[in-house]
Amino acid sequence: MITDTEIKIKGIETLIETLGELNAERFITLLLREPFDYTKWQRALWSDKSIEEVSQMAMQHRLTSDSEHIEP
């Protein structure tokens, strides 16, 4: 199990890698500015998808992400 600090660092690194520094900062600001219930948001995120569809999307994303980070 990793520590809370390690999770925060990995989260920030992932946001910056995915969104860039400016948009990562904007994302964090948006979360802090608005009342936000992550659990409600997560439940509604793919309410029109089945578990199998969400799993397939996750696997496809993982394959795409892995292929983008392969060193030559």
C-alpha positions in Angstrom: 0.0 0.0 0.0 1.3 3.5 -0.8 1.1 6.5 1.4 -1.3 9.4 1.0 1.6 11.6 0.0 2.6 9.1 -2.7 -0.9 9.1 -4.1 -1.0 12.9 -4.2 2.3 13.0 -6.0 1.3 10.3 -8.5 -2.1 12.1 -9.1 -0.4 15.4 -9.8 2.2 13.8 -12.1 -0.7 12.0 -14.0 -2.7 15.2 -14.3 0.4 17.1 -15.6 1.3 14.3 -18.0 -2.3 14.1 -19.4 -3.4 17.7 -19.3 -0.2 19.7 -19.2 0.8 22.0 -16.3 -1.7 24.8 -17.0 -4.7 22.6 -17.5 -3.8 20.4 -14.5 -3.8 23.5 -12.4 -7.1 24.6 -13.9 -8.6 21.2 -13.1 -7.5 21.3 -9.5 -8.9 24.9 -9.2 -12.2 23.8 -10.6 -12.5 21.0 -8.1 -11.7 23.3 -5.2 -14.0 26.1 -6.4 -17.2 24.0 -6.8 -18.9 21.8 -4.3 -18.1 18.4 -5.7 -19.2 15.0 -4.6 -16.8 12.6 -6.3 -19.0 9.5 -5.5 -22.1 11.0 -7.1 -20.1 12.2 -10.1 -18.5 8.7 -10.6 -21.9 7.0 -10.3 -23.3 9.2 -13.0 -20.2 9.3 -15.3 -21.1 6.2 -17.4 -24.6 5.5 -16.3 -25.6 4.7 -19.9 -22.8 2.0 -20.1 -22.8 -1.6 -18.9 -20.0 -2.9 -16.7 -18.7 -4.8 -19.7 -18.6 -1.7 -21.8 -16.7 0.3 -19.1 -14.3 -2.5 -18.7 -13.7 -2.7 -22.4 -13.1 1.1 -22.5 -10.6 0.8 -19.6 -8.7 -2.0 -21.3 -8.6 -0.1 -24.6 -7.3 3.0 -22.8 -4.7 0.9 -21.0 -3.5 -0.5 -24.3 -3.3 2.9 -25.9 -1.5 4.4 -22.9 1.0 1.6 -22.7 1.9 1.9 -26.4 2.4 5.7 -26.0 5.0 5.1 -23.2 7.1 2.3 -24.8 10.7 3.4 -25.0 12.5 2.8 -28.3 
